[in-house]
Amino acid sequence: MASDTSSGIPILRSSREPGHRQTTWPELLNDLVFTAIIAQLAQRLLTDDSDMSFLEFVLLFVPIWWLWNGETTYSTRFDNERDVTHRVLTSIQLIALIILATTIPRSVESEALSTVFAITYSITRFALLVEYGRVWYYLPETRDYIRRIVLGFSVSIILWVASVFVPIPYRYWLWALGLLIELTTPLVAIGAEHHKKFPPDVRHLPERYGLFTLLVLGQSITSIVNAMIDHGLTMRSVSATILCSIIVIGIWWAYFDRVDDEAVRKVEKDGSNLPYRFWLYLHLPLTMALTMVGVGMEMTVRNVDTLDLSRSAQWFITGALSGYFLTQACISLTTLLSGPCHPSFRRGIIVRFGLAVAFALLGFLENIGPLQLLSILVASVLGLILSDTLGPEPPSNFEGGKEKENQP
């Protein structure tokens, strides 16, 4: 179902297009802006690691991830690089996002900044609605699909705008309600027939999610570097940095050595959208946990000279890693449910789930030093990599008889 990309209007994209569809430069610029926002969210946690701060982090992270997901979902189905209007609307979104990023440090505490956050969020979502409106106009076959999307998203925007006129803390209840409506709209309004008729690009979408995961992982590297710069080059800080770097490499290896995207491919084949929906939404807690991993490692390196690591720092790194590997096990499960029941998938799920449980239990240990904790984490992550490497070889991902081209 390929479309002519020469005209400057939205088109219906499909993985059936010849050749490999690369991530575009505007998409990479969009990711760059979100990298700055994620950095601000991580800094919030580093400044205040209380339980309330964590809840505020979640309140802010969910809409941020959803903004990125919204533009990505649109682009994978209807993007046209020659569409100048789409590029202008994307630019408006980017400007709003840059302003939004400046509110992150005190967007919950300050009424003025929370107002700016709500307004910029609404502008970004409204620009996306305009894009969907253009799809509705130029592609009549998509109108039922677009109507369902626009209805739910419009109600959410109204709630976000209305929140500007509501005092704190009731304002945040409107945010939560708006997010709930947006997050459930694709689940309730979009059926299997719509996914089968307008499938996501099964090569492009996993690559986009992989790139975003990589950008969030890059934030962990930045956190490690900042921590060592602030602490100074000592034997202990260098040792802690090396151990944290190995953990980051292990996380990268565990995700990208086996990109579990069979759920995305299956939705195109037969419209089976339940595994696909889990695959997509599970990337929210995955990237949230990755952001927290970076914060936990920065806390650990900063306090590497202490004999006992603080409970908050210990829980940040062990709890975040536990959440990350638990989520990755669930993502791998979507592949097991969507594709062949291969031993490599079952083994990967079991090992990741076991690692998640072990890291959660590790958070309860007392009188454990930073280097000792990092050493245990490194040994565990390396054990996972060794298990994946020595385990059964996973089947090659084939697409129409040809080996899959998209390997992030």
C-alpha positions as CSV (number, residue, x, y, z in Angstrom):
1,M,0.0,0.0,0.0
2,A,2.7,2.5,-1.0
3,S,1.9,6.1,-1.7
4,D,3.5,8.8,-3.9
5,T,5.9,10.8,-1.7
6,S,6.4,13.5,-4.4
7,S,3.3,15.5,-3.4
8,G,3.5,17.7,-0.3
9,I,0.6,16.1,1.6
10,P,0.2,13.3,4.1
11,I,0.6,9.8,2.7
12,L,-0.3,6.4,3.9
13,R,3.0,4.7,4.8
14,S,3.6,1.0,4.8
15,S,6.4,-1.4,5.3
16,R,5.5,-2.8,1.9
17,E,7.3,0.2,0.4
18,P,10.5,-0.9,-1.4
19,G,13.8,-0.3,0.4
20,H,14.5,0.5,4.0
21,R,12.8,3.6,5.4
22,Q,15.4,5.5,7.4
23,T,14.7,7.7,10.4
24,T,14.4,11.3,9.0
25,W,16.4,14.3,10.1
26,P,13.3,16.1,11.6
27,E,12.7,13.0,13.7
28,L,16.2,13.0,15.0
29,L,15.9,16.7,15.8
30,N,12.6,15.9,17.7
31,D,14.5,13.3,19.7
32,L,17.2,15.8,20.5
33,V,14.7,18.1,22.2
34,F,13.3,15.3,24.2
35,T,16.8,14.4,25.3
36,A,17.1,17.8,27.0
37,I,13.7,17.3,28.6
38,I,14.7,13.9,30.0
39,A,17.9,15.5,31.4
40,Q,15.7,18.0,33.3
41,L,13.5,15.2,34.7
42,A,16.6,13.3,35.8
43,Q,17.9,16.4,37.5
44,R,14.7,16.8,39.4
45,L,15.1,13.3,40.9
46,L,18.8,14.0,41.7
47,T,17.9,17.2,43.6
48,D,15.1,15.7,45.6
49,D,14.9,11.9,46.1
50,S,11.9,11.9,48.4
51,D,8.8,9.8,47.7
52,M,6.8,12.9,46.8
53,S,9.5,13.9,44.3
54,F,9.2,10.4,42.7
55,L,5.4,10.9,42.3
56,E,6.0,14.3,40.7
57,F,8.6,12.7,38.4
58,V,6.0,10.1,37.2
59,L,3.4,12.9,36.8
60,L,5.7,14.7,34.4
61,F,7.4,11.8,32.7
62,V,4.1,10.2,31.4
63,P,3.0,13.2,29.4
64,I,6.5,13.8,28.1
65,W,6.7,10.2,26.8
66,W,3.2,10.5,25.4
67,L,4.1,13.6,23.5
68,W,7.1,11.8,21.9
69,N,4.9,8.8,21.2
70,G,2.2,10.9,19.6
71,E,4.4,12.4,16.9
72,T,6.2,9.0,16.4
73,T,2.9,7.2,15.9
74,Y,1.8,9.8,13.4
75,S,5.0,9.7,11.5
76,T,5.2,6.0,11.2
77,R,1.8,6.0,9.4
78,F,1.5,9.3,7.5
79,D,4.8,11.2,7.4
80,N,5.9,12.6,4.1
81,E,9.4,14.2,4.0
82,R,8.1,16.6,1.2
83,D,5.2,17.8,3.3
84,V,6.2,21.4,4.2
85,T,3.1,22.0,6.3
86,H,4.0,19.0,8.4
87,R,7.5,20.3,8.9
88,V,6.1,23.7,10.0
89,L,3.7,22.1,12.5
90,T,6.5,19.9,13.8
91,S,8.6,23.1,14.3
92,I,5.8,24.6,16.3
93,Q,5.8,21.5,18.5
94,L,9.5,21.7,19.0
95,I,9.4,25.3,20.0
96,A,6.7,24.5,22.5
97,L,8.7,21.6,23.8
98,I,11.8,23.7,24.3
99,I,9.7,26.1,26.4
100,L,8.2,23.2,28.3
101,A,11.7,21.9,29.1
102,T,12.5,25.1,31.0
103,T,9.5,24.5,33.3
104,I,10.5,21.0,34.4
105,P,12.6,22.0,37.5
106,R,9.6,23.6,39.2
107,S,6.6,22.8,37.0
108,V,4.8,21.1,39.9
109,E,5.8,23.4,42.8
110,S,5.2,26.7,40.9
111,E,1.7,27.7,39.8
112,A,3.0,29.9,37.1
113,L,5.4,27.3,35.7
114,S,2.7,24.6,35.8
115,T,0.5,26.9,33.8
116,V,3.2,27.2,31.2
117,F,3.7,23.4,31.2
118,A,0.0,22.9,30.6
119,I,-0.2,25.5,27.8
120,T,2.9,24.2,26.0
121,Y,1.6,20.6,26.3
122,S,-1.7,21.7,24.9
123,I,-0.1,23.5,22.0
124,T,2.0,20.4,21.1
125,R,-1.1,18.2,21.2
126,F,-3.2,20.7,19.2
127,A,-0.5,20.8,16.5
128,L,-0.7,17.0,16.3
129,L,-4.5,17.2,16.0
130,V,-4.1,19.6,13.0
131,E,-1.8,17.0,11.4
132,Y,-4.4,14.3,11.8
133,G,-7.0,16.7,10.5
134,R,-5.0,17.0,7.3
135,V,-4.8,13.3,7.0
136,W,-8.6,13.1,7.4
137,Y,-8.9,15.6,4.5
138,Y,-6.4,14.1,2.1
139,L,-6.9,10.4,2.8
140,P,-10.7,9.7,3.0
141,E,-10.2,6.0,3.7
142,T,-8.7,6.9,7.1
143,R,-11.6,9.1,8.3
144,D,-13.1,6.6,10.7
145,Y,-9.7,5.9,12.2
146,I,-8.9,9.6,12.5
147,R,-12.3,10.5,13.9
148,R,-11.8,8.1,16.8
149,I,-8.3,9.5,17.6
150,V,-9.2,13.1,17.3
151,L,-12.3,12.7,19.6
152,G,-10.4,11.3,22.5
153,F,-7.4,13.6,22.1
154,S,-9.6,16.7,21.8
155,V,-11.3,16.0,25.1
156,S,-7.9,15.6,26.8
157,I,-6.7,19.0,25.4
158,I,-9.8,20.7,26.7
159,L,-9.0,19.3,30.2
160,W,-5.4,20.5,30.0
161,V,-6.5,24.0,28.9
162,A,-9.1,24.0,31.7
163,S,-6.5,23.1,34.2
164,V,-4.9,26.5,33.8
165,F,-7.9,28.0,35.5
166,V,-7.9,25.5,38.4
167,P,-5.7,26.0,41.5
168,I,-3.0,23.6,42.6
169,P,-3.3,20.7,43.5
170,Y,-6.7,20.1,41.8
171,R,-5.0,21.1,38.5
172,Y,-3.0,17.9,38.5
173,W,-6.1,15.8,38.8
174,L,-7.2,17.3,35.5
175,W,-3.8,16.5,34.0
176,A,-4.1,12.9,35.2
177,L,-7.7,12.6,33.8
178,G,-6.6,14.1,30.5
179,L,-3.7,11.6,30.3
180,L,-5.9,8.7,31.2
181,I,-8.3,9.6,28.3
182,E,-5.4,10.0,25.9
183,L,-3.6,6.8,26.9
184,T,-6.8,4.7,26.7
185,T,-8.2,6.2,23.4
186,P,-6.0,4.0,21.2
187,L,-6.9,1.0,23.4
188,V,-10.6,1.5,23.3
189,A,-11.3,3.3,20.0
190,I,-8.8,1.6,17.7
191,G,-9.8,-2.0,16.8
192,A,-7.9,-4.8,15.1
193,E,-9.5,-3.8,11.8
194,H,-7.9,-0.4,11.9
195,H,-4.5,-1.7,12.8
196,K,-4.7,-4.2,9.9
197,K,-5.9,-1.5,7.5
198,F,-3.4,1.2,8.7
199,P,-0.5,-0.8,10.2
200,P,2.5,0.9,11.7
201,D,5.7,0.6,9.6
202,V,7.1,-2.6,11.1
203,R,10.6,-1.6,10.2
204,H,10.4,2.1,11.1
205,L,8.6,1.9,14.4
206,P,10.9,-0.5,16.3
207,E,13.8,1.6,15.1
208,R,12.2,4.8,16.4
209,Y,11.6,3.2,19.8
210,G,15.1,1.8,19.9
211,L,16.6,5.2,19.2
212,F,14.6,6.8,22.0
213,T,15.7,4.0,24.3
214,L,19.3,4.7,23.3
215,L,18.9,8.4,23.9
216,V,17.5,7.8,27.4
217,L,20.4,5.4,28.0
218,G,22.7,8.2,26.9
219,Q,21.4,10.3,29.7
220,S,22.8,7.6,32.1
221,I,26.2,8.1,30.6
222,T,25.9,11.8,31.1
223,S,24.9,11.3,34.7
224,I,28.0,9.1,35.3
225,V,30.3,11.6,33.7
226,N,28.8,14.5,35.7
227,A,29.2,12.5,38.9
228,M,32.9,11.7,38.4
229,I,33.6,15.3,37.4
230,D,32.0,16.6,40.6
231,H,33.7,14.0,42.8
232,G,37.1,14.2,41.2
233,L,39.4,11.6,39.8
234,T,40.2,9.2,42.6
235,M,40.8,5.4,42.5
236,R,37.3,4.8,44.0
237,S,35.5,7.2,41.7
238,V,37.2,5.8,38.6
239,S,36.4,2.2,39.7
240,A,32.7,3.2,40.3
241,T,32.6,4.9,36.9
242,I,34.0,1.8,35.2
243,L,31.5,-0.5,36.9
244,C,28.6,1.9,36.0
245,S,29.8,2.0,32.4
246,I,29.7,-1.8,32.3
247,I,26.1,-1.8,33.5
248,V,25.2,0.7,30.8
249,I,26.8,-1.4,28.2
250,G,25.1,-4.5,29.6
251,I,21.7,-2.8,29.4
252,W,22.4,-1.7,25.8
253,W,23.5,-5.3,24.9
254,A,20.4,-6.9,26.5
255,Y,18.0,-4.7,24.6
256,F,19.6,-4.2,21.2
257,D,21.1,-7.7,20.7
258,R,17.6,-9.0,20.5
259,V,15.1,-6.4,19.4
260,D,11.8,-8.0,20.3
261,D,9.5,-6.5,17.6
262,E,7.5,-9.5,16.5
263,A,4.4,-8.0,18.1
264,V,4.7,-5.0,15.7
265,R,5.2,-7.3,12.7
266,K,2.2,-9.4,13.6
267,V,-0.2,-6.5,13.7
268,E,0.5,-5.9,10.1
269,K,0.1,-9.6,9.2
270,D,-3.3,-10.3,10.8
271,G,-4.3,-7.3,12.9
272,S,-3.5,-9.0,16.2
273,N,-3.1,-5.8,18.2
274,L,-3.1,-6.9,21.8
275,P,0.6,-7.9,21.9
276,Y,1.4,-4.8,19.9
277,R,-0.4,-2.6,22.4
278,F,1.6,-4.2,25.3
279,W,4.8,-3.8,23.3
280,L,4.2,-0.1,22.7
281,Y,3.0,0.9,26.2
282,L,5.7,-1.1,28.0
283,H,8.2,1.3,26.6
284,L,6.9,3.9,29.0
285,P,8.0,2.1,32.2
286,L,11.1,0.9,30.3
287,T,12.4,4.4,29.5
288,M,11.2,5.7,32.9
289,A,13.3,3.0,34.7
290,L,16.3,3.8,32.5
291,T,16.1,7.5,33.5
292,M,16.1,6.4,37.1
293,V,19.0,4.0,36.6
294,G,21.1,7.0,35.5
295,V,20.1,9.0,38.6
296,G,20.9,6.0,40.8
297,M,24.3,5.6,39.3
298,E,25.1,9.3,39.6
299,M,24.1,9.2,43.3
300,T,26.3,6.1,43.8
301,V,29.4,7.6,42.2
302,R,28.9,10.9,44.1
303,N,28.9,8.9,47.4
304,V,31.5,6.4,46.5
305,D,33.7,7.4,49.4
306,T,31.0,6.5,52.0
307,L,31.1,3.0,53.7
308,D,27.4,2.6,53.5
309,L,25.3,3.8,50.6
310,S,22.2,5.8,51.5
311,R,18.9,3.8,51.3
312,S,17.5,6.1,48.7
313,A,20.5,5.8,46.4
314,Q,20.6,2.0,46.9
315,W,16.9,1.7,46.1
316,F,17.1,4.1,43.1
317,I,19.7,1.9,41.3
318,T,18.4,-1.5,42.4
319,G,14.8,-0.7,42.1
320,A,15.2,1.0,38.7
321,L,17.2,-1.9,37.3
322,S,14.6,-4.3,38.7
323,G,11.9,-2.4,36.9
324,Y,13.9,-2.2,33.7
325,F,14.5,-5.9,33.4
326,L,11.0,-6.8,34.5
327,T,9.7,-4.6,31.8
328,Q,12.1,-6.0,29.2
329,A,10.9,-9.5,30.2
330,C,7.4,-8.5,29.5
331,I,8.4,-7.0,26.1
332,S,10.1,-10.3,25.3
333,L,6.9,-12.0,26.3
334,T,5.1,-10.1,23.5
335,T,7.5,-11.7,21.0
336,L,6.9,-15.1,22.5
337,L,3.1,-14.6,22.1
338,S,3.4,-13.2,18.6
339,G,6.0,-15.4,17.0
340,P,7.4,-18.9,17.1
341,C,7.8,-20.4,20.6
342,H,11.5,-20.6,20.4
343,P,13.7,-21.7,23.4
344,S,15.8,-18.5,23.2
345,F,12.8,-16.4,23.9
346,R,11.6,-18.5,26.9
347,R,15.2,-18.5,28.3
348,G,15.5,-14.7,27.9
349,I,12.2,-14.1,29.7
350,I,13.0,-16.4,32.6
351,V,16.5,-14.9,33.1
352,R,15.3,-11.3,32.9
353,F,12.5,-12.0,35.3
354,G,14.9,-13.7,37.7
355,L,17.3,-10.8,37.5
356,A,14.4,-8.3,38.3
357,V,13.5,-10.3,41.4
358,A,17.2,-10.5,42.5
359,F,17.7,-6.7,42.1
360,A,14.5,-6.0,44.1
361,L,15.8,-8.2,46.9
362,L,19.2,-6.5,46.7
363,G,17.5,-3.2,47.7
364,F,16.8,-4.7,51.2
365,L,20.4,-5.4,52.0
366,E,22.0,-3.3,54.7
367,N,25.5,-2.1,55.3
368,I,26.5,-2.4,51.7
369,G,29.1,-0.1,50.2
370,P,28.8,1.6,46.8
371,L,31.6,-0.4,45.1
372,Q,30.3,-3.6,46.6
373,L,26.8,-2.9,45.3
374,L,28.0,-2.0,41.8
375,S,30.2,-5.1,41.7
376,I,27.2,-7.3,42.4
377,L,25.1,-5.5,39.8
378,V,27.9,-5.8,37.2
379,A,28.3,-9.6,37.9
380,S,24.5,-10.0,37.5
381,V,24.2,-8.1,34.2
382,L,27.2,-9.9,32.8
383,G,25.6,-13.2,33.7
384,L,22.5,-12.1,31.7
385,I,24.7,-11.3,28.7
386,L,26.5,-14.6,29.0
387,S,23.2,-16.4,29.2
388,D,22.0,-14.7,26.0
389,T,25.2,-15.4,24.2
390,L,25.6,-19.0,25.1
391,G,21.9,-19.8,24.9
392,P,20.0,-21.1,21.9
393,E,20.5,-19.0,18.8
394,P,17.3,-17.0,18.2
395,P,15.7,-17.4,14.8
396,S,16.6,-14.7,12.2
397,N,13.8,-12.1,11.8
398,F,12.6,-12.5,8.2
399,E,10.4,-10.3,6.2
400,G,9.0,-11.7,3.0
401,G,11.8,-14.2,2.7
402,K,14.5,-11.6,3.1
403,E,16.4,-11.0,6.3
404,K,15.0,-8.0,8.2
405,E,16.9,-4.9,7.3
406,N,16.1,-2.9,10.3
407,Q,18.6,-3.6,13.0
408,P,19.2,-0.6,15.3
